[in-house]
Amino acid sequence: MFELKKIVSSLMMPLPALLLIGFVGLMLIMFTAKRKTGCLVVLFSLSGIFLISFQPVSSRLLMPLERQYTAFLPVDGTVDYIMVLGNGHVVDDQIPPTSELSRAALMRLSEGIRVMRMYPGSKLILSGYAGGSEFSHARMLARVALALGVPKSDIILLETAKDTWEEARQAAAFVQQRTLVLVTSASHMQRALNEFHSAGLQPIPAPTNYLAQSNITQPWDKYTPKALYLEQTERFWYESMGLIWQSLRDWVAGHQQTAPLQGSETTLE
């Protein structure tokens, strides 16, 4: 189910979908008599690619999703755990550990360490499965955390969690009623909180990796289509589909809570 979900969501992303539509238009032009229809289909595809790569469109779509929660500020009392949700990595001994993490993963980890240093004695929970590589994502995050001065004894790994649903339920097994700060990308925060709330946790949000900005004044940056803005539209679409899937899944399941997954956390050796 996990692999099928990833394949379907990848094909439904704006760029692949619009490219497929464009190829259909080309096929109509080349192999049928419906050339006018084919030209209109290609025009629709190219116009769509332009719009999803256009800053006034992409930022307007993504910014409301990202700005639902403010950046983390110190709270009264103590914080027991800071959990950094996984993202992606590569394993390459020819580059520094910080470059082996995806940009989102590195930003999430940096924010988690920043929050952790506000609360001496707190523990850093790092999550993520191997995803086909020789090391789990959680362990790759830990390598960078150690290099940045986090003590090994303060790191807890969740090395089998494949998605946010599993991360939330594995965390619930040992966080229980203690104070938890949740670190993830700003666009992902609402969906992540939904999962943690359904697992019986009430984490404090600490969003990071903000992509959309409105104060872009240079016209050549704002009005030229760029891959940077295409990424923003894709992030909006991905999270919107995720929220819809989450709602449908919960509706089908009759809003029944699933028991927490046991025995998934490890510590660094």
DRENDRENTOR-825949 format. One record per residue (C-alpha): residue number from 1; residue in three letters; chain; y, x, z negated. Coordinates in Angstrom, 1 decimal, padded with zeros to 4 digits, always signed. Layout:
BEGIN
GUFI  mardren  zado  bakol      yy      xx      zz
GUFI      NUM   ALA      A       Y       X       Z
...
! end
This chain:
BEGIN
GUFI  mardren  zado  bakol      yy      xx      zz
GUFI        1   MET      A  +000.0  +000.0  +000.0
GUFI        2   PHE      A  +002.4  +002.8  -000.9
GUFI        3   GLU      A  +001.9  +004.6  +002.5
GUFI        4   LEU      A  +002.2  +001.3  +004.4
GUFI        5   LYS      A  +005.4  +000.5  +002.7
GUFI        6   LYS      A  +006.9  +003.9  +003.6
GUFI        7   ILE      A  +005.8  +003.6  +007.2
GUFI        8   VAL      A  +007.2  +000.1  +007.7
GUFI        9   SER      A  +010.5  +000.9  +006.0
GUFI       10   SER      A  +010.9  +004.1  +008.1
GUFI       11   LEU      A  +010.5  +002.1  +011.3
GUFI       12   MET      A  +013.0  -000.6  +010.1
GUFI       13   MET      A  +015.7  +002.0  +009.5
GUFI       14   PRO      A  +018.8  +001.5  +011.7
GUFI       15   LEU      A  +018.5  +004.6  +013.9
GUFI       16   PRO      A  +014.8  +004.2  +014.8
GUFI       17   ALA      A  +015.2  +000.5  +015.4
GUFI       18   LEU      A  +018.2  +000.9  +017.6
GUFI       19   LEU      A  +016.6  +003.7  +019.6
GUFI       20   LEU      A  +013.5  +001.6  +020.2
GUFI       21   ILE      A  +015.7  -001.2  +021.4
GUFI       22   GLY      A  +017.4  +001.2  +023.7
GUFI       23   PHE      A  +014.1  +002.4  +025.2
GUFI       24   VAL      A  +013.1  -001.2  +025.8
GUFI       25   GLY      A  +016.3  -001.6  +027.8
GUFI       26   LEU      A  +015.6  +001.5  +029.8
GUFI       27   MET      A  +012.1  +000.1  +030.5
GUFI       28   LEU      A  +013.6  -003.1  +031.8
GUFI       29   ILE      A  +015.9  -001.2  +034.1
GUFI       30   MET      A  +013.3  +001.2  +035.4
GUFI       31   PHE      A  +010.2  -001.1  +035.8
GUFI       32   THR      A  +011.4  -004.7  +036.2
GUFI       33   ALA      A  +014.0  -006.7  +038.2
GUFI       34   LYS      A  +015.8  -007.6  +035.0
GUFI       35   ARG      A  +018.2  -004.7  +035.3
GUFI       36   LYS      A  +021.3  -006.5  +034.1
GUFI       37   THR      A  +019.4  -007.6  +030.9
GUFI       38   GLY      A  +018.2  -004.0  +030.5
GUFI       39   CYS      A  +021.8  -002.7  +030.8
GUFI       40   LEU      A  +023.0  -005.2  +028.1
GUFI       41   VAL      A  +020.1  -004.1  +025.8
GUFI       42   VAL      A  +021.0  -000.4  +026.3
GUFI       43   LEU      A  +024.7  -001.2  +025.7
GUFI       44   PHE      A  +023.8  -003.1  +022.5
GUFI       45   SER      A  +021.7  -000.1  +021.3
GUFI       46   LEU      A  +024.5  +002.5  +022.0
GUFI       47   SER      A  +027.1  +000.3  +020.4
GUFI       48   GLY      A  +025.0  -000.2  +017.3
GUFI       49   ILE      A  +024.4  +003.6  +017.0
GUFI       50   PHE      A  +028.2  +004.1  +017.3
GUFI       51   LEU      A  +029.0  +001.5  +014.6
GUFI       52   ILE      A  +026.4  +002.7  +012.0
GUFI       53   SER      A  +027.8  +006.3  +012.4
GUFI       54   PHE      A  +031.4  +005.1  +012.0
GUFI       55   GLN      A  +033.0  +005.8  +008.6
GUFI       56   PRO      A  +035.0  +002.5  +008.3
GUFI       57   VAL      A  +031.7  +000.6  +008.7
GUFI       58   SER      A  +029.3  +002.8  +006.8
GUFI       59   SER      A  +031.5  +003.5  +003.7
GUFI       60   ARG      A  +032.4  -000.2  +003.5
GUFI       61   LEU      A  +028.7  -001.1  +003.4
GUFI       62   LEU      A  +027.6  +001.5  +000.9
GUFI       63   MET      A  +030.5  +001.8  -001.5
GUFI       64   PRO      A  +030.0  -001.6  -003.3
GUFI       65   LEU      A  +026.4  -000.7  -003.9
GUFI       66   GLU      A  +027.2  +002.8  -005.3
GUFI       67   ARG      A  +030.1  +001.7  -007.5
GUFI       68   GLN      A  +028.3  -000.9  -009.5
GUFI       69   TYR      A  +028.0  +001.6  -012.4
GUFI       70   THR      A  +030.5  +004.2  -013.5
GUFI       71   ALA      A  +029.7  +007.8  -014.1
GUFI       72   PHE      A  +028.0  +008.6  -017.5
GUFI       73   LEU      A  +030.4  +009.1  -020.4
GUFI       74   PRO      A  +029.3  +010.2  -023.9
GUFI       75   VAL      A  +028.0  +007.3  -026.0
GUFI       76   ASP      A  +027.9  +006.9  -029.8
GUFI       77   GLY      A  +024.7  +007.9  -031.6
GUFI       78   THR      A  +021.9  +010.0  -030.3
GUFI       79   VAL      A  +020.1  +010.2  -027.0
GUFI       80   ASP      A  +016.4  +011.0  -027.2
GUFI       81   TYR      A  +015.5  +011.3  -023.5
GUFI       82   ILE      A  +017.2  +011.9  -020.2
GUFI       83   MET      A  +015.0  +010.9  -017.2
GUFI       84   VAL      A  +015.7  +012.3  -013.8
GUFI       85   LEU      A  +014.0  +010.3  -011.0
GUFI       86   GLY      A  +012.3  +012.2  -008.2
GUFI       87   ASN      A  +013.4  +012.5  -004.6
GUFI       88   GLY      A  +012.1  +015.2  -002.4
GUFI       89   HIS      A  +011.3  +018.9  -002.0
GUFI       90   VAL      A  +009.7  +021.6  +000.1
GUFI       91   VAL      A  +007.7  +024.6  -001.0
GUFI       92   ASP      A  +009.0  +027.8  +000.6
GUFI       93   ASP      A  +008.9  +031.2  -001.1
GUFI       94   GLN      A  +011.4  +032.6  +001.3
GUFI       95   ILE      A  +014.3  +030.5  -000.1
GUFI       96   PRO      A  +015.7  +030.1  -003.6
GUFI       97   PRO      A  +014.3  +027.3  -005.8
GUFI       98   THR      A  +017.6  +025.4  -005.6
GUFI       99   SER      A  +017.2  +025.2  -001.8
GUFI      100   GLU      A  +013.6  +023.9  -002.1
GUFI      101   LEU      A  +014.9  +020.7  -003.6
GUFI      102   SER      A  +016.5  +018.0  -001.5
GUFI      103   ARG      A  +020.3  +017.5  -002.0
GUFI      104   ALA      A  +019.8  +014.3  -003.9
GUFI      105   ALA      A  +017.1  +015.9  -006.1
GUFI      106   LEU      A  +019.4  +018.8  -006.9
GUFI      107   MET      A  +022.3  +016.6  -007.8
GUFI      108   ARG      A  +020.2  +014.3  -009.9
GUFI      109   LEU      A  +018.8  +017.3  -011.8
GUFI      110   SER      A  +022.3  +018.8  -012.3
GUFI      111   GLU      A  +023.5  +015.6  -013.7
GUFI      112   GLY      A  +020.5  +015.3  -016.0
GUFI      113   ILE      A  +021.1  +018.8  -017.4
GUFI      114   ARG      A  +024.8  +018.0  -017.9
GUFI      115   VAL      A  +023.9  +014.9  -019.9
GUFI      116   MET      A  +021.2  +016.7  -021.8
GUFI      117   ARG      A  +023.6  +019.4  -023.0
GUFI      118   MET      A  +025.8  +016.8  -024.6
GUFI      119   TYR      A  +022.9  +015.9  -026.9
GUFI      120   PRO      A  +021.2  +018.8  -028.5
GUFI      121   GLY      A  +017.6  +018.0  -029.3
GUFI      122   SER      A  +017.1  +015.6  -026.4
GUFI      123   LYS      A  +014.2  +015.9  -024.0
GUFI      124   LEU      A  +014.4  +016.1  -020.2
GUFI      125   ILE      A  +011.9  +013.9  -018.3
GUFI      126   LEU      A  +011.3  +015.0  -014.7
GUFI      127   SER      A  +009.2  +012.8  -012.4
GUFI      128   GLY      A  +007.7  +012.9  -008.9
GUFI      129   TYR      A  +004.3  +013.4  -007.3
GUFI      130   ALA      A  +003.2  +016.2  -004.9
GUFI      131   GLY      A  +003.6  +014.2  -001.7
GUFI      132   GLY      A  +001.1  +016.4  +000.2
GUFI      133   SER      A  +002.5  +019.8  -001.0
GUFI      134   GLU      A  +000.8  +022.1  -003.5
GUFI      135   PHE      A  +003.3  +021.5  -006.3
GUFI      136   SER      A  +004.4  +018.2  -007.7
GUFI      137   HIS      A  +008.1  +017.3  -007.3
GUFI      138   ALA      A  +008.4  +017.1  -011.1
GUFI      139   ARG      A  +007.2  +020.7  -011.4
GUFI      140   MET      A  +009.6  +021.9  -008.7
GUFI      141   LEU      A  +012.4  +020.2  -010.6
GUFI      142   ALA      A  +011.2  +022.0  -013.7
GUFI      143   ARG      A  +011.4  +025.4  -012.0
GUFI      144   VAL      A  +015.0  +024.9  -011.3
GUFI      145   ALA      A  +015.7  +023.5  -014.7
GUFI      146   LEU      A  +014.2  +026.6  -016.3
GUFI      147   ALA      A  +016.3  +028.8  -014.1
GUFI      148   LEU      A  +019.4  +026.9  -015.2
GUFI      149   GLY      A  +018.5  +027.6  -018.9
GUFI      150   VAL      A  +016.7  +024.5  -020.0
GUFI      151   PRO      A  +014.0  +025.5  -022.6
GUFI      152   LYS      A  +010.4  +024.8  -021.6
GUFI      153   SER      A  +009.8  +022.9  -024.8
GUFI      154   ASP      A  +012.4  +020.4  -023.8
GUFI      155   ILE      A  +010.9  +019.4  -020.5
GUFI      156   ILE      A  +008.4  +016.6  -020.0
GUFI      157   LEU      A  +006.7  +016.1  -016.6
GUFI      158   LEU      A  +005.5  +012.9  -014.9
GUFI      159   GLU      A  +003.5  +014.4  -012.0
GUFI      160   THR      A  +001.7  +011.3  -010.7
GUFI      161   ALA      A  +004.5  +008.8  -010.3
GUFI      162   LYS      A  +004.9  +007.9  -006.6
GUFI      163   ASP      A  +007.8  +005.5  -006.8
GUFI      164   THR      A  +010.3  +004.0  -009.2
GUFI      165   TRP      A  +007.8  +001.2  -010.3
GUFI      166   GLU      A  +005.4  +003.8  -011.5
GUFI      167   GLU      A  +008.1  +006.0  -013.0
GUFI      168   ALA      A  +009.4  +003.2  -015.1
GUFI      169   ARG      A  +006.0  +002.2  -016.5
GUFI      170   GLN      A  +004.9  +005.8  -017.2
GUFI      171   ALA      A  +008.1  +006.4  -019.1
GUFI      172   ALA      A  +007.7  +003.2  -021.1
GUFI      173   ALA      A  +004.4  +004.5  -022.5
GUFI      174   PHE      A  +006.1  +007.1  -024.7
GUFI      175   VAL      A  +009.9  +006.4  -024.6
GUFI      176   GLN      A  +009.3  +003.0  -026.2
GUFI      177   GLN      A  +012.4  +001.9  -028.2
GUFI      178   ARG      A  +014.1  +005.3  -028.3
GUFI      179   THR      A  +017.4  +005.9  -026.4
GUFI      180   LEU      A  +017.0  +006.8  -022.7
GUFI      181   VAL      A  +019.5  +007.9  -020.1
GUFI      182   LEU      A  +018.4  +007.2  -016.6
GUFI      183   VAL      A  +019.7  +009.6  -013.8
GUFI      184   THR      A  +019.3  +008.7  -010.2
GUFI      185   SER      A  +021.5  +008.4  -007.0
GUFI      186   ALA      A  +024.3  +005.8  -007.4
GUFI      187   SER      A  +022.9  +003.7  -004.5
GUFI      188   HIS      A  +019.5  +003.6  -006.1
GUFI      189   MET      A  +020.6  +002.8  -009.6
GUFI      190   GLN      A  +020.5  -001.0  -009.4
GUFI      191   ARG      A  +016.9  -001.0  -008.1
GUFI      192   ALA      A  +015.9  +001.6  -010.6
GUFI      193   LEU      A  +017.3  -000.4  -013.5
GUFI      194   ASN      A  +015.5  -003.5  -012.4
GUFI      195   GLU      A  +012.2  -001.6  -012.6
GUFI      196   PHE      A  +013.0  -000.1  -016.0
GUFI      197   HIS      A  +014.1  -003.5  -017.4
GUFI      198   SER      A  +010.9  -005.1  -016.2
GUFI      199   ALA      A  +009.0  -002.3  -018.0
GUFI      200   GLY      A  +010.7  -003.2  -021.3
GUFI      201   LEU      A  +013.3  -000.4  -021.3
GUFI      202   GLN      A  +017.1  -000.6  -021.5
GUFI      203   PRO      A  +018.3  +002.8  -020.3
GUFI      204   ILE      A  +021.9  +003.9  -020.1
GUFI      205   PRO      A  +022.7  +004.5  -016.4
GUFI      206   ALA      A  +024.0  +007.9  -015.2
GUFI      207   PRO      A  +024.5  +007.6  -011.5
GUFI      208   THR      A  +025.1  +010.6  -009.3
GUFI      209   ASN      A  +025.0  +011.7  -005.6
GUFI      210   TYR      A  +027.8  +009.4  -004.5
GUFI      211   LEU      A  +028.0  +009.4  -000.7
GUFI      212   ALA      A  +030.7  +006.9  +000.3
GUFI      213   GLN      A  +034.4  +007.6  -000.1
GUFI      214   SER      A  +037.5  +005.6  +000.9
GUFI      215   ASN      A  +040.2  +008.3  +000.6
GUFI      216   ILE      A  +039.5  +010.1  +003.9
GUFI      217   THR      A  +042.9  +010.7  +005.4
GUFI      218   GLN      A  +042.2  +013.0  +008.4
GUFI      219   PRO      A  +041.7  +010.8  +011.5
GUFI      220   TRP      A  +039.3  +013.2  +013.1
GUFI      221   ASP      A  +037.0  +012.9  +010.0
GUFI      222   LYS      A  +037.4  +009.2  +009.6
GUFI      223   TYR      A  +037.2  +007.9  +013.2
GUFI      224   THR      A  +034.7  +010.2  +014.8
GUFI      225   PRO      A  +031.0  +009.1  +014.5
GUFI      226   LYS      A  +029.0  +011.6  +012.4
GUFI      227   ALA      A  +025.5  +012.0  +011.1
GUFI      228   LEU      A  +027.2  +012.0  +007.6
GUFI      229   TYR      A  +028.2  +008.4  +008.0
GUFI      230   LEU      A  +024.9  +007.5  +009.7
GUFI      231   GLU      A  +023.2  +008.7  +006.4
GUFI      232   GLN      A  +025.4  +006.3  +004.4
GUFI      233   THR      A  +024.4  +003.3  +006.6
GUFI      234   GLU      A  +020.8  +004.3  +006.3
GUFI      235   ARG      A  +021.0  +004.6  +002.5
GUFI      236   PHE      A  +022.6  +001.1  +002.3
GUFI      237   TRP      A  +019.9  -000.4  +004.5
GUFI      238   TYR      A  +017.1  +001.4  +002.7
GUFI      239   GLU      A  +018.3  +000.2  -000.7
GUFI      240   SER      A  +019.0  -003.3  +000.5
GUFI      241   MET      A  +015.5  -003.6  +001.9
GUFI      242   GLY      A  +014.2  -002.2  -001.4
GUFI      243   LEU      A  +016.0  -004.9  -003.4
GUFI      244   ILE      A  +014.6  -007.6  -001.1
GUFI      245   TRP      A  +011.1  -006.2  -001.4
GUFI      246   GLN      A  +011.5  -006.0  -005.2
GUFI      247   SER      A  +012.6  -009.7  -005.4
GUFI      248   LEU      A  +009.7  -010.8  -003.2
GUFI      249   ARG      A  +007.1  -008.8  -005.1
GUFI      250   ASP      A  +008.3  -010.2  -008.4
GUFI      251   TRP      A  +008.3  -013.7  -007.0
GUFI      252   VAL      A  +004.7  -013.4  -005.8
GUFI      253   ALA      A  +003.6  -011.8  -009.1
GUFI      254   GLY      A  +005.1  -014.8  -010.9
GUFI      255   HIS      A  +007.4  -012.4  -012.8
GUFI      256   GLN      A  +004.5  -011.2  -014.9
GUFI      257   GLN      A  +005.0  -007.9  -016.7
GUFI      258   THR      A  +002.5  -005.2  -015.9
GUFI      259   ALA      A  +001.1  -003.0  -018.8
GUFI      260   PRO      A  +002.6  +000.5  -019.0
GUFI      261   LEU      A  +000.5  +003.3  -017.4
GUFI      262   GLN      A  -001.0  +005.5  -020.1
GUFI      263   GLY      A  -001.5  +009.2  -020.3
GUFI      264   SER      A  +000.6  +010.3  -017.4
GUFI      265   GLU      A  +003.1  +012.7  -019.0
GUFI      266   THR      A  +002.5  +016.4  -019.3
GUFI      267   THR      A  +004.4  +019.4  -020.7
GUFI      268   LEU      A  +005.0  +022.7  -019.0
GUFI      269   GLU      A  +002.3  +025.3  -019.7
! end
